[in-house]
Amino acid sequence: MKKYNIKKLREKLEHCRNVNLDDVKLEDVDELTSIKIDRRKSSEERILDFIMKVKNPYIFKINGRLVRIRFSDTDKTAEDCLTRVLENLYR
């Protein structure tokens, strides 16, 4: 496994997590489809490579559209949340 500076990656994540979306310019954000990650690597290495390659792993573009991801500090999974939304829509 390639050596990663975990402390530096954690600092980057902390900084990127707190970026105000109003301060982000579309032209300064990475296009997600242009980021190449080696699929032969372990899932942990792919995640670390992604964090290293993108300017901000929480804010990126997909087909020119700005996308922001956030994670809540709960035990609920994305699947749990989507299931609940669908259940509420189709009652």
PyMOL Python script that loads the backbone (N, CA, C, O; Angstrom):
from pymol import cmd

cmd.read_pdbstr("""\
ATOM      1  N   MET A   1       0.843  -1.184   0.000  1.00  0.00           N
ATOM      2  CA  MET A   1       0.000   0.000   0.000  1.00  0.00           C
ATOM      3  C   MET A   1       0.887   1.246   0.000  1.00  0.00           C
ATOM      4  O   MET A   1       1.830   1.368   0.782  1.00  0.00           O
ATOM      5  N   LYS A   2       0.555   2.144  -0.889  1.00  0.00           N
ATOM      6  CA  LYS A   2       1.281   3.405  -1.009  1.00  0.00           C
ATOM      7  C   LYS A   2       1.196   4.173   0.310  1.00  0.00           C
ATOM      8  O   LYS A   2       0.182   4.118   1.006  1.00  0.00           O
ATOM      9  N   LYS A   3       2.259   4.881   0.643  1.00  0.00           N
ATOM     10  CA  LYS A   3       2.253   5.685   1.869  1.00  0.00           C
ATOM     11  C   LYS A   3       1.393   6.921   1.690  1.00  0.00           C
ATOM     12  O   LYS A   3       1.535   7.644   0.704  1.00  0.00           O
ATOM     13  N   TYR A   4       0.511   7.162   2.628  1.00  0.00           N
ATOM     14  CA  TYR A   4      -0.350   8.336   2.617  1.00  0.00           C
ATOM     15  C   TYR A   4      -0.079   9.134   3.885  1.00  0.00           C
ATOM     16  O   TYR A   4       0.145   8.563   4.953  1.00  0.00           O
ATOM     17  N   ASN A   5      -0.099  10.439   3.761  1.00  0.00           N
ATOM     18  CA  ASN A   5       0.057  11.306   4.918  1.00  0.00           C
ATOM     19  C   ASN A   5      -1.344  11.512   5.507  1.00  0.00           C
ATOM     20  O   ASN A   5      -2.053  12.454   5.152  1.00  0.00           O
ATOM     21  N   ILE A   6      -1.714  10.621   6.402  1.00  0.00           N
ATOM     22  CA  ILE A   6      -3.071  10.603   6.963  1.00  0.00           C
ATOM     23  C   ILE A   6      -3.375  11.899   7.713  1.00  0.00           C
ATOM     24  O   ILE A   6      -4.493  12.409   7.635  1.00  0.00           O
ATOM     25  N   LYS A   7      -2.397  12.432   8.432  1.00  0.00           N
ATOM     26  CA  LYS A   7      -2.623  13.683   9.166  1.00  0.00           C
ATOM     27  C   LYS A   7      -2.975  14.811   8.193  1.00  0.00           C
ATOM     28  O   LYS A   7      -3.897  15.589   8.439  1.00  0.00           O
ATOM     29  N   LYS A   8      -2.238  14.891   7.095  1.00  0.00           N
ATOM     30  CA  LYS A   8      -2.489  15.932   6.100  1.00  0.00           C
ATOM     31  C   LYS A   8      -3.863  15.731   5.448  1.00  0.00           C
ATOM     32  O   LYS A   8      -4.580  16.702   5.205  1.00  0.00           O
ATOM     33  N   LEU A   9      -4.229  14.489   5.166  1.00  0.00           N
ATOM     34  CA  LEU A   9      -5.534  14.208   4.570  1.00  0.00           C
ATOM     35  C   LEU A   9      -6.668  14.566   5.525  1.00  0.00           C
ATOM     36  O   LEU A   9      -7.697  15.089   5.096  1.00  0.00           O
ATOM     37  N   ARG A  10      -6.490  14.291   6.801  1.00  0.00           N
ATOM     38  CA  ARG A  10      -7.505  14.659   7.799  1.00  0.00           C
ATOM     39  C   ARG A  10      -7.673  16.174   7.875  1.00  0.00           C
ATOM     40  O   ARG A  10      -8.791  16.681   7.961  1.00  0.00           O
ATOM     41  N   GLU A  11      -6.558  16.883   7.843  1.00  0.00           N
ATOM     42  CA  GLU A  11      -6.615  18.349   7.871  1.00  0.00           C
ATOM     43  C   GLU A  11      -7.338  18.877   6.632  1.00  0.00           C
ATOM     44  O   GLU A  11      -8.137  19.810   6.724  1.00  0.00           O
ATOM     45  N   LYS A  12      -7.057  18.282   5.485  1.00  0.00           N
ATOM     46  CA  LYS A  12      -7.732  18.691   4.251  1.00  0.00           C
ATOM     47  C   LYS A  12      -9.236  18.450   4.363  1.00  0.00           C
ATOM     48  O   LYS A  12     -10.035  19.312   3.997  1.00  0.00           O
ATOM     49  N   LEU A  13      -9.618  17.287   4.865  1.00  0.00           N
ATOM     50  CA  LEU A  13     -11.045  16.977   5.021  1.00  0.00           C
ATOM     51  C   LEU A  13     -11.724  17.956   5.959  1.00  0.00           C
ATOM     52  O   LEU A  13     -12.825  18.429   5.677  1.00  0.00           O
ATOM     53  N   GLU A  14     -11.077  18.261   7.070  1.00  0.00           N
ATOM     54  CA  GLU A  14     -11.661  19.199   8.035  1.00  0.00           C
ATOM     55  C   GLU A  14     -11.844  20.575   7.410  1.00  0.00           C
ATOM     56  O   GLU A  14     -12.888  21.207   7.578  1.00  0.00           O
ATOM     57  N   HIS A  15     -10.838  21.033   6.694  1.00  0.00           N
ATOM     58  CA  HIS A  15     -10.927  22.338   6.032  1.00  0.00           C
ATOM     59  C   HIS A  15     -12.034  22.325   4.969  1.00  0.00           C
ATOM     60  O   HIS A  15     -12.858  23.238   4.915  1.00  0.00           O
ATOM     61  N   CYS A  16     -12.047  21.301   4.139  1.00  0.00           N
ATOM     62  CA  CYS A  16     -13.014  21.226   3.033  1.00  0.00           C
ATOM     63  C   CYS A  16     -14.448  21.088   3.531  1.00  0.00           C
ATOM     64  O   CYS A  16     -15.374  21.607   2.907  1.00  0.00           O
ATOM     65  N   ARG A  17     -14.634  20.405   4.630  1.00  0.00           N
ATOM     66  CA  ARG A  17     -15.972  20.203   5.186  1.00  0.00           C
ATOM     67  C   ARG A  17     -16.607  21.529   5.583  1.00  0.00           C
ATOM     68  O   ARG A  17     -17.829  21.674   5.543  1.00  0.00           O
ATOM     69  N   ASN A  18     -15.787  22.484   5.961  1.00  0.00           N
ATOM     70  CA  ASN A  18     -16.292  23.756   6.478  1.00  0.00           C
ATOM     71  C   ASN A  18     -16.349  24.875   5.441  1.00  0.00           C
ATOM     72  O   ASN A  18     -16.631  26.021   5.790  1.00  0.00           O
ATOM     73  N   VAL A  19     -16.088  24.565   4.179  1.00  0.00           N
ATOM     74  CA  VAL A  19     -16.124  25.583   3.132  1.00  0.00           C
ATOM     75  C   VAL A  19     -17.562  26.056   2.924  1.00  0.00           C
ATOM     76  O   VAL A  19     -18.487  25.249   2.837  1.00  0.00           O
ATOM     77  N   ASN A  20     -17.731  27.361   2.847  1.00  0.00           N
ATOM     78  CA  ASN A  20     -19.045  27.944   2.601  1.00  0.00           C
ATOM     79  C   ASN A  20     -19.333  27.858   1.107  1.00  0.00           C
ATOM     80  O   ASN A  20     -18.532  28.311   0.290  1.00  0.00           O
ATOM     81  N   LEU A  21     -20.459  27.285   0.758  1.00  0.00           N
ATOM     82  CA  LEU A  21     -20.818  27.093  -0.648  1.00  0.00           C
ATOM     83  C   LEU A  21     -20.911  28.424  -1.398  1.00  0.00           C
ATOM     84  O   LEU A  21     -20.660  28.475  -2.602  1.00  0.00           O
ATOM     85  N   ASP A  22     -21.264  29.483  -0.703  1.00  0.00           N
ATOM     86  CA  ASP A  22     -21.346  30.809  -1.338  1.00  0.00           C
ATOM     87  C   ASP A  22     -19.974  31.314  -1.794  1.00  0.00           C
ATOM     88  O   ASP A  22     -19.887  32.184  -2.661  1.00  0.00           O
ATOM     89  N   ASP A  23     -18.909  30.768  -1.213  1.00  0.00           N
ATOM     90  CA  ASP A  23     -17.555  31.186  -1.564  1.00  0.00           C
ATOM     91  C   ASP A  23     -16.951  30.353  -2.698  1.00  0.00           C
ATOM     92  O   ASP A  23     -15.815  30.591  -3.108  1.00  0.00           O
ATOM     93  N   VAL A  24     -17.705  29.386  -3.200  1.00  0.00           N
ATOM     94  CA  VAL A  24     -17.197  28.465  -4.217  1.00  0.00           C
ATOM     95  C   VAL A  24     -17.541  28.966  -5.608  1.00  0.00           C
ATOM     96  O   VAL A  24     -18.690  29.308  -5.887  1.00  0.00           O
ATOM     97  N   LYS A  25     -16.537  29.010  -6.483  1.00  0.00           N
ATOM     98  CA  LYS A  25     -16.756  29.373  -7.882  1.00  0.00           C
ATOM     99  C   LYS A  25     -16.794  28.089  -8.698  1.00  0.00           C
ATOM    100  O   LYS A  25     -15.931  27.225  -8.542  1.00  0.00           O
ATOM    101  N   LEU A  26     -17.778  27.963  -9.555  1.00  0.00           N
ATOM    102  CA  LEU A  26     -17.968  26.764 -10.355  1.00  0.00           C
ATOM    103  C   LEU A  26     -16.710  26.386 -11.128  1.00  0.00           C
ATOM    104  O   LEU A  26     -16.388  25.204 -11.250  1.00  0.00           O
ATOM    105  N   GLU A  27     -16.007  27.368 -11.642  1.00  0.00           N
ATOM    106  CA  GLU A  27     -14.809  27.083 -12.443  1.00  0.00           C
ATOM    107  C   GLU A  27     -13.630  26.583 -11.597  1.00  0.00           C
ATOM    108  O   GLU A  27     -12.658  26.064 -12.145  1.00  0.00           O
ATOM    109  N   ASP A  28     -13.707  26.732 -10.274  1.00  0.00           N
ATOM    110  CA  ASP A  28     -12.632  26.271  -9.387  1.00  0.00           C
ATOM    111  C   ASP A  28     -12.880  24.878  -8.818  1.00  0.00           C
ATOM    112  O   ASP A  28     -12.089  24.384  -8.014  1.00  0.00           O
ATOM    113  N   VAL A  29     -13.974  24.247  -9.233  1.00  0.00           N
ATOM    114  CA  VAL A  29     -14.366  22.949  -8.676  1.00  0.00           C
ATOM    115  C   VAL A  29     -14.015  21.843  -9.671  1.00  0.00           C
ATOM    116  O   VAL A  29     -14.157  22.019 -10.881  1.00  0.00           O
ATOM    117  N   ASP A  30     -13.555  20.701  -9.149  1.00  0.00           N
ATOM    118  CA  ASP A  30     -13.208  19.560  -9.997  1.00  0.00           C
ATOM    119  C   ASP A  30     -14.440  18.947 -10.642  1.00  0.00           C
ATOM    120  O   ASP A  30     -15.491  18.826 -10.012  1.00  0.00           O
ATOM    121  N   GLU A  31     -14.301  18.561 -11.903  1.00  0.00           N
ATOM    122  CA  GLU A  31     -15.332  17.790 -12.608  1.00  0.00           C
ATOM    123  C   GLU A  31     -15.113  16.329 -12.216  1.00  0.00           C
ATOM    124  O   GLU A  31     -14.073  15.747 -12.527  1.00  0.00           O
ATOM    125  N   LEU A  32     -16.086  15.747 -11.539  1.00  0.00           N
ATOM    126  CA  LEU A  32     -15.945  14.398 -11.004  1.00  0.00           C
ATOM    127  C   LEU A  32     -15.651  13.371 -12.092  1.00  0.00           C
ATOM    128  O   LEU A  32     -14.893  12.429 -11.865  1.00  0.00           O
ATOM    129  N   THR A  33     -16.242  13.544 -13.268  1.00  0.00           N
ATOM    130  CA  THR A  33     -16.039  12.564 -14.335  1.00  0.00           C
ATOM    131  C   THR A  33     -14.603  12.575 -14.862  1.00  0.00           C
ATOM    132  O   THR A  33     -14.203  11.645 -15.563  1.00  0.00           O
ATOM    133  N   SER A  34     -13.822  13.609 -14.539  1.00  0.00           N
ATOM    134  CA  SER A  34     -12.440  13.668 -15.011  1.00  0.00           C
ATOM    135  C   SER A  34     -11.450  13.077 -14.002  1.00  0.00           C
ATOM    136  O   SER A  34     -10.264  12.949 -14.305  1.00  0.00           O
ATOM    137  N   ILE A  35     -11.922  12.720 -12.817  1.00  0.00           N
ATOM    138  CA  ILE A  35     -11.048  12.145 -11.795  1.00  0.00           C
ATOM    139  C   ILE A  35     -10.924  10.640 -12.060  1.00  0.00           C
ATOM    140  O   ILE A  35     -11.921   9.918 -12.075  1.00  0.00           O
ATOM    141  N   LYS A  36      -9.707  10.188 -12.264  1.00  0.00           N
ATOM    142  CA  LYS A  36      -9.462   8.769 -12.554  1.00  0.00           C
ATOM    143  C   LYS A  36      -8.869   8.086 -11.326  1.00  0.00           C
ATOM    144  O   LYS A  36      -7.852   8.515 -10.781  1.00  0.00           O
ATOM    145  N   ILE A  37      -9.535   7.012 -10.910  1.00  0.00           N
ATOM    146  CA  ILE A  37      -9.087   6.226  -9.756  1.00  0.00           C
ATOM    147  C   ILE A  37      -8.890   4.786 -10.224  1.00  0.00           C
ATOM    148  O   ILE A  37      -9.736   4.241 -10.934  1.00  0.00           O
ATOM    149  N   ASP A  38      -7.793   4.180  -9.835  1.00  0.00           N
ATOM    150  CA  ASP A  38      -7.474   2.808 -10.224  1.00  0.00           C
ATOM    151  C   ASP A  38      -8.383   1.836  -9.482  1.00  0.00           C
ATOM    152  O   ASP A  38      -8.294   1.704  -8.262  1.00  0.00           O
ATOM    153  N   ARG A  39      -9.249   1.162 -10.214  1.00  0.00           N
ATOM    154  CA  ARG A  39     -10.210   0.233  -9.609  1.00  0.00           C
ATOM    155  C   ARG A  39      -9.566  -1.043  -9.075  1.00  0.00           C
ATOM    156  O   ARG A  39     -10.206  -1.800  -8.345  1.00  0.00           O
ATOM    157  N   ARG A  40      -8.325  -1.283  -9.427  1.00  0.00           N
ATOM    158  CA  ARG A  40      -7.633  -2.480  -8.932  1.00  0.00           C
ATOM    159  C   ARG A  40      -7.154  -2.311  -7.501  1.00  0.00           C
ATOM    160  O   ARG A  40      -6.805  -3.289  -6.838  1.00  0.00           O
ATOM    161  N   LYS A  41      -7.137  -1.075  -7.024  1.00  0.00           N
ATOM    162  CA  LYS A  41      -6.697  -0.812  -5.652  1.00  0.00           C
ATOM    163  C   LYS A  41      -7.799  -1.203  -4.665  1.00  0.00           C
ATOM    164  O   LYS A  41      -8.961  -1.368  -5.038  1.00  0.00           O
ATOM    165  N   SER A  42      -7.409  -1.345  -3.417  1.00  0.00           N
ATOM    166  CA  SER A  42      -8.388  -1.646  -2.366  1.00  0.00           C
ATOM    167  C   SER A  42      -9.328  -0.458  -2.207  1.00  0.00           C
ATOM    168  O   SER A  42      -9.004   0.648  -2.640  1.00  0.00           O
ATOM    169  N   SER A  43     -10.474  -0.670  -1.600  1.00  0.00           N
ATOM    170  CA  SER A  43     -11.436   0.424  -1.419  1.00  0.00           C
ATOM    171  C   SER A  43     -10.828   1.541  -0.573  1.00  0.00           C
ATOM    172  O   SER A  43     -11.084   2.718  -0.827  1.00  0.00           O
ATOM    173  N   GLU A  44     -10.028   1.183   0.426  1.00  0.00           N
ATOM    174  CA  GLU A  44      -9.395   2.198   1.263  1.00  0.00           C
ATOM    175  C   GLU A  44      -8.435   3.062   0.443  1.00  0.00           C
ATOM    176  O   GLU A  44      -8.409   4.283   0.596  1.00  0.00           O
ATOM    177  N   GLU A  45      -7.642   2.418  -0.433  1.00  0.00           N
ATOM    178  CA  GLU A  45      -6.705   3.176  -1.259  1.00  0.00           C
ATOM    179  C   GLU A  45      -7.432   4.045  -2.278  1.00  0.00           C
ATOM    180  O   GLU A  45      -6.986   5.155  -2.570  1.00  0.00           O
ATOM    181  N   ARG A  46      -8.539   3.561  -2.819  1.00  0.00           N
ATOM    182  CA  ARG A  46      -9.314   4.370  -3.770  1.00  0.00           C
ATOM    183  C   ARG A  46      -9.868   5.608  -3.092  1.00  0.00           C
ATOM    184  O   ARG A  46      -9.859   6.690  -3.680  1.00  0.00           O
ATOM    185  N   ILE A  47     -10.345   5.471  -1.874  1.00  0.00           N
ATOM    186  CA  ILE A  47     -10.866   6.623  -1.122  1.00  0.00           C
ATOM    187  C   ILE A  47      -9.740   7.621  -0.861  1.00  0.00           C
ATOM    188  O   ILE A  47      -9.909   8.821  -1.078  1.00  0.00           O
ATOM    189  N   LEU A  48      -8.604   7.134  -0.400  1.00  0.00           N
ATOM    190  CA  LEU A  48      -7.475   8.021  -0.124  1.00  0.00           C
ATOM    191  C   LEU A  48      -6.991   8.710  -1.400  1.00  0.00           C
ATOM    192  O   LEU A  48      -6.673   9.899  -1.380  1.00  0.00           O
ATOM    193  N   ASP A  49      -6.935   7.972  -2.504  1.00  0.00           N
ATOM    194  CA  ASP A  49      -6.536   8.578  -3.780  1.00  0.00           C
ATOM    195  C   ASP A  49      -7.511   9.673  -4.198  1.00  0.00           C
ATOM    196  O   ASP A  49      -7.096  10.733  -4.666  1.00  0.00           O
ATOM    197  N   PHE A  50      -8.798   9.417  -4.031  1.00  0.00           N
ATOM    198  CA  PHE A  50      -9.809  10.414  -4.385  1.00  0.00           C
ATOM    199  C   PHE A  50      -9.613  11.683  -3.560  1.00  0.00           C
ATOM    200  O   PHE A  50      -9.619  12.789  -4.101  1.00  0.00           O
ATOM    201  N   ILE A  51      -9.441  11.523  -2.258  1.00  0.00           N
ATOM    202  CA  ILE A  51      -9.257  12.678  -1.379  1.00  0.00           C
ATOM    203  C   ILE A  51      -8.015  13.464  -1.782  1.00  0.00           C
ATOM    204  O   ILE A  51      -8.017  14.694  -1.748  1.00  0.00           O
ATOM    205  N   MET A  52      -6.955  12.756  -2.164  1.00  0.00           N
ATOM    206  CA  MET A  52      -5.724  13.430  -2.572  1.00  0.00           C
ATOM    207  C   MET A  52      -5.886  14.164  -3.905  1.00  0.00           C
ATOM    208  O   MET A  52      -5.331  15.248  -4.083  1.00  0.00           O
ATOM    209  N   LYS A  53      -6.636  13.587  -4.834  1.00  0.00           N
ATOM    210  CA  LYS A  53      -6.712  14.137  -6.189  1.00  0.00           C
ATOM    211  C   LYS A  53      -7.649  15.336  -6.324  1.00  0.00           C
ATOM    212  O   LYS A  53      -7.365  16.246  -7.102  1.00  0.00           O
ATOM    213  N   VAL A  54      -8.757  15.356  -5.584  1.00  0.00           N
ATOM    214  CA  VAL A  54      -9.720  16.441  -5.759  1.00  0.00           C
ATOM    215  C   VAL A  54      -9.366  17.626  -4.868  1.00  0.00           C
ATOM    216  O   VAL A  54      -8.733  17.478  -3.823  1.00  0.00           O
ATOM    217  N   LYS A  55      -9.789  18.796  -5.310  1.00  0.00           N
ATOM    218  CA  LYS A  55      -9.557  19.994  -4.503  1.00  0.00           C
ATOM    219  C   LYS A  55     -10.392  19.943  -3.233  1.00  0.00           C
ATOM    220  O   LYS A  55      -9.915  20.281  -2.149  1.00  0.00           O
ATOM    221  N   ASN A  56     -11.648  19.515  -3.376  1.00  0.00           N
ATOM    222  CA  ASN A  56     -12.547  19.417  -2.229  1.00  0.00           C
ATOM    223  C   ASN A  56     -13.424  18.180  -2.424  1.00  0.00           C
ATOM    224  O   ASN A  56     -14.256  18.160  -3.331  1.00  0.00           O
ATOM    225  N   PRO A  57     -13.254  17.144  -1.590  1.00  0.00           N
ATOM    226  CA  PRO A  57     -14.039  15.925  -1.766  1.00  0.00           C
ATOM    227  C   PRO A  57     -15.525  16.079  -1.417  1.00  0.00           C
ATOM    228  O   PRO A  57     -16.310  15.162  -1.661  1.00  0.00           O
ATOM    229  N   TYR A  58     -15.915  17.211  -0.857  1.00  0.00           N
ATOM    230  CA  TYR A  58     -17.311  17.452  -0.507  1.00  0.00           C
ATOM    231  C   TYR A  58     -18.046  18.283  -1.557  1.00  0.00           C
ATOM    232  O   TYR A  58     -19.276  18.296  -1.590  1.00  0.00           O
ATOM    233  N   ILE A  59     -17.297  18.975  -2.411  1.00  0.00           N
ATOM    234  CA  ILE A  59     -17.905  19.840  -3.425  1.00  0.00           C
ATOM    235  C   ILE A  59     -17.224  19.549  -4.761  1.00  0.00           C
ATOM    236  O   ILE A  59     -16.003  19.647  -4.884  1.00  0.00           O
ATOM    237  N   PHE A  60     -18.025  19.194  -5.748  1.00  0.00           N
ATOM    238  CA  PHE A  60     -17.485  18.892  -7.070  1.00  0.00           C
ATOM    239  C   PHE A  60     -18.562  19.125  -8.111  1.00  0.00           C
ATOM    240  O   PHE A  60     -19.699  19.459  -7.778  1.00  0.00           O
ATOM    241  N   LYS A  61     -18.200  18.949  -9.373  1.00  0.00           N
ATOM    242  CA  LYS A  61     -19.155  19.092 -10.463  1.00  0.00           C
ATOM    243  C   LYS A  61     -19.395  17.722 -11.083  1.00  0.00           C
ATOM    244  O   LYS A  61     -18.498  16.881 -11.143  1.00  0.00           O
ATOM    245  N   ILE A  62     -20.616  17.519 -11.537  1.00  0.00           N
ATOM    246  CA  ILE A  62     -20.957  16.364 -12.366  1.00  0.00           C
ATOM    247  C   ILE A  62     -21.668  16.929 -13.580  1.00  0.00           C
ATOM    248  O   ILE A  62     -22.736  17.529 -13.468  1.00  0.00           O
ATOM    249  N   ASN A  63     -21.063  16.729 -14.739  1.00  0.00           N
ATOM    250  CA  ASN A  63     -21.597  17.286 -15.991  1.00  0.00           C
ATOM    251  C   ASN A  63     -21.872  18.785 -15.869  1.00  0.00           C
ATOM    252  O   ASN A  63     -22.892  19.281 -16.348  1.00  0.00           O
ATOM    253  N   GLY A  64     -20.943  19.502 -15.220  1.00  0.00           N
ATOM    254  CA  GLY A  64     -21.038  20.948 -15.113  1.00  0.00           C
ATOM    255  C   GLY A  64     -21.960  21.462 -14.024  1.00  0.00           C
ATOM    256  O   GLY A  64     -22.098  22.674 -13.861  1.00  0.00           O
ATOM    257  N   ARG A  65     -22.598  20.568 -13.271  1.00  0.00           N
ATOM    258  CA  ARG A  65     -23.514  20.990 -12.198  1.00  0.00           C
ATOM    259  C   ARG A  65     -22.831  20.830 -10.849  1.00  0.00           C
ATOM    260  O   ARG A  65     -22.210  19.804 -10.574  1.00  0.00           O
ATOM    261  N   LEU A  66     -22.949  21.845 -10.019  1.00  0.00           N
ATOM    262  CA  LEU A  66     -22.336  21.846  -8.699  1.00  0.00           C
ATOM    263  C   LEU A  66     -23.060  20.867  -7.774  1.00  0.00           C
ATOM    264  O   LEU A  66     -24.287  20.870  -7.678  1.00  0.00           O
ATOM    265  N   VAL A  67     -22.275  20.034  -7.098  1.00  0.00           N
ATOM    266  CA  VAL A  67     -22.824  19.034  -6.167  1.00  0.00           C
ATOM    267  C   VAL A  67     -22.083  19.173  -4.848  1.00  0.00           C
ATOM    268  O   VAL A  67     -20.859  19.295  -4.821  1.00  0.00           O
ATOM    269  N   ARG A  68     -22.834  19.154  -3.760  1.00  0.00           N
ATOM    270  CA  ARG A  68     -22.229  19.158  -2.425  1.00  0.00           C
ATOM    271  C   ARG A  68     -22.757  17.953  -1.669  1.00  0.00           C
ATOM    272  O   ARG A  68     -23.960  17.691  -1.666  1.00  0.00           O
ATOM    273  N   ILE A  69     -21.865  17.228  -1.034  1.00  0.00           N
ATOM    274  CA  ILE A  69     -22.297  16.098  -0.220  1.00  0.00           C
ATOM    275  C   ILE A  69     -21.999  16.408   1.241  1.00  0.00           C
ATOM    276  O   ILE A  69     -21.015  17.072   1.569  1.00  0.00           O
ATOM    277  N   ARG A  70     -22.850  15.926   2.082  1.00  0.00           N
ATOM    278  CA  ARG A  70     -22.674  16.065   3.531  1.00  0.00           C
ATOM    279  C   ARG A  70     -23.072  14.761   4.187  1.00  0.00           C
ATOM    280  O   ARG A  70     -23.855  13.986   3.637  1.00  0.00           O
ATOM    281  N   PHE A  71     -22.534  14.530   5.351  1.00  0.00           N
ATOM    282  CA  PHE A  71     -22.830  13.327   6.105  1.00  0.00           C
ATOM    283  C   PHE A  71     -23.316  13.740   7.484  1.00  0.00           C
ATOM    284  O   PHE A  71     -22.708  14.584   8.143  1.00  0.00           O
ATOM    285  N   SER A  72     -24.417  13.136   7.914  1.00  0.00           N
ATOM    286  CA  SER A  72     -24.889  13.443   9.255  1.00  0.00           C
ATOM    287  C   SER A  72     -24.198  12.530  10.256  1.00  0.00           C
ATOM    288  O   SER A  72     -23.712  11.449   9.921  1.00  0.00           O
ATOM    289  N   ASP A  73     -24.174  12.987  11.455  1.00  0.00           N
ATOM    290  CA  ASP A  73     -23.516  12.246  12.522  1.00  0.00           C
ATOM    291  C   ASP A  73     -24.541  11.355  13.223  1.00  0.00           C
ATOM    292  O   ASP A  73     -24.828  11.527  14.408  1.00  0.00           O
ATOM    293  N   THR A  74     -25.092  10.390  12.460  1.00  0.00           N
ATOM    294  CA  THR A  74     -26.073   9.469  13.020  1.00  0.00           C
ATOM    295  C   THR A  74     -25.741   8.050  12.568  1.00  0.00           C
ATOM    296  O   THR A  74     -24.813   7.832  11.789  1.00  0.00           O
ATOM    297  N   ASP A  75     -26.508   7.103  13.064  1.00  0.00           N
ATOM    298  CA  ASP A  75     -26.328   5.710  12.662  1.00  0.00           C
ATOM    299  C   ASP A  75     -27.128   5.358  11.416  1.00  0.00           C
ATOM    300  O   ASP A  75     -27.012   4.245  10.903  1.00  0.00           O
ATOM    301  N   LYS A  76     -27.943   6.296  10.921  1.00  0.00           N
ATOM    302  CA  LYS A  76     -28.749   6.032   9.734  1.00  0.00           C
ATOM    303  C   LYS A  76     -27.863   5.969   8.495  1.00  0.00           C
ATOM    304  O   LYS A  76     -26.911   6.736   8.347  1.00  0.00           O
ATOM    305  N   THR A  77     -28.200   5.039   7.615  1.00  0.00           N
ATOM    306  CA  THR A  77     -27.468   4.934   6.350  1.00  0.00           C
ATOM    307  C   THR A  77     -28.216   5.713   5.278  1.00  0.00           C
ATOM    308  O   THR A  77     -29.371   6.093   5.467  1.00  0.00           O
ATOM    309  N   ALA A  78     -27.554   5.946   4.160  1.00  0.00           N
ATOM    310  CA  ALA A  78     -28.206   6.605   3.030  1.00  0.00           C
ATOM    311  C   ALA A  78     -29.400   5.769   2.583  1.00  0.00           C
ATOM    312  O   ALA A  78     -30.446   6.315   2.231  1.00  0.00           O
ATOM    313  N   GLU A  79     -29.249   4.472   2.595  1.00  0.00           N
ATOM    314  CA  GLU A  79     -30.347   3.588   2.204  1.00  0.00           C
ATOM    315  C   GLU A  79     -31.551   3.758   3.135  1.00  0.00           C
ATOM    316  O   GLU A  79     -32.688   3.791   2.665  1.00  0.00           O
ATOM    317  N   ASP A  80     -31.320   3.866   4.442  1.00  0.00           N
ATOM    318  CA  ASP A  80     -32.407   4.092   5.401  1.00  0.00           C
ATOM    319  C   ASP A  80     -33.157   5.381   5.070  1.00  0.00           C
ATOM    320  O   ASP A  80     -34.388   5.411   5.063  1.00  0.00           O
ATOM    321  N   CYS A  81     -32.411   6.433   4.799  1.00  0.00           N
ATOM    322  CA  CYS A  81     -33.033   7.730   4.513  1.00  0.00           C
ATOM    323  C   CYS A  81     -33.839   7.685   3.220  1.00  0.00           C
ATOM    324  O   CYS A  81     -34.963   8.185   3.173  1.00  0.00           O
ATOM    325  N   LEU A  82     -33.275   7.091   2.173  1.00  0.00           N
ATOM    326  CA  LEU A  82     -33.997   6.998   0.902  1.00  0.00           C
ATOM    327  C   LEU A  82     -35.247   6.139   1.036  1.00  0.00           C
ATOM    328  O   LEU A  82     -36.288   6.460   0.464  1.00  0.00           O
ATOM    329  N   THR A  83     -35.150   5.055   1.786  1.00  0.00           N
ATOM    330  CA  THR A  83     -36.313   4.194   2.006  1.00  0.00           C
ATOM    331  C   THR A  83     -37.416   4.967   2.701  1.00  0.00           C
ATOM    332  O   THR A  83     -38.585   4.856   2.330  1.00  0.00           O
ATOM    333  N   ARG A  84     -37.054   5.744   3.699  1.00  0.00           N
ATOM    334  CA  ARG A  84     -38.056   6.536   4.424  1.00  0.00           C
ATOM    335  C   ARG A  84     -38.723   7.561   3.512  1.00  0.00           C
ATOM    336  O   ARG A  84     -39.940   7.741   3.567  1.00  0.00           O
ATOM    337  N   VAL A  85     -37.936   8.233   2.676  1.00  0.00           N
ATOM    338  CA  VAL A  85     -38.485   9.200   1.747  1.00  0.00           C
ATOM    339  C   VAL A  85     -39.481   8.521   0.819  1.00  0.00           C
ATOM    340  O   VAL A  85     -40.582   9.032   0.613  1.00  0.00           O
ATOM    341  N   LEU A  86     -39.107   7.373   0.257  1.00  0.00           N
ATOM    342  CA  LEU A  86     -39.995   6.652  -0.651  1.00  0.00           C
ATOM    343  C   LEU A  86     -41.264   6.185   0.054  1.00  0.00           C
ATOM    344  O   LEU A  86     -42.358   6.266  -0.504  1.00  0.00           O
ATOM    345  N   GLU A  87     -41.113   5.707   1.260  1.00  0.00           N
ATOM    346  CA  GLU A  87     -42.303   5.282   2.022  1.00  0.00           C
ATOM    347  C   GLU A  87     -43.249   6.446   2.247  1.00  0.00           C
ATOM    348  O   GLU A  87     -44.465   6.283   2.146  1.00  0.00           O
ATOM    349  N   ASN A  88     -42.708   7.621   2.551  1.00  0.00           N
ATOM    350  CA  ASN A  88     -43.552   8.803   2.783  1.00  0.00           C
ATOM    351  C   ASN A  88     -44.206   9.285   1.493  1.00  0.00           C
ATOM    352  O   ASN A  88     -45.325   9.797   1.519  1.00  0.00           O
ATOM    353  N   LEU A  89     -43.524   9.125   0.379  1.00  0.00           N
ATOM    354  CA  LEU A  89     -44.090   9.559  -0.912  1.00  0.00           C
ATOM    355  C   LEU A  89     -45.231   8.662  -1.378  1.00  0.00           C
ATOM    356  O   LEU A  89     -46.189   9.127  -1.997  1.00  0.00           O
ATOM    357  N   TYR A  90     -45.119   7.383  -1.077  1.00  0.00           N
ATOM    358  CA  TYR A  90     -46.082   6.408  -1.622  1.00  0.00           C
ATOM    359  C   TYR A  90     -47.008   5.829  -0.568  1.00  0.00           C
ATOM    360  O   TYR A  90     -47.343   4.646  -0.630  1.00  0.00           O
ATOM    361  N   ARG A  91     -47.428   6.629   0.394  1.00  0.00           N
ATOM    362  CA  ARG A  91     -48.385   6.186   1.413  1.00  0.00           C
ATOM    363  C   ARG A  91     -49.766   6.211   0.865  1.00  0.00           C
ATOM    364  O   ARG A  91     -50.716   5.873   1.570  1.00  0.00           O
TER     365      ARG A  91
END
""", "prot")
cmd.dss("prot")
cmd.show_as("cartoon", "prot")
cmd.util.cbc("prot")
cmd.orient("prot")
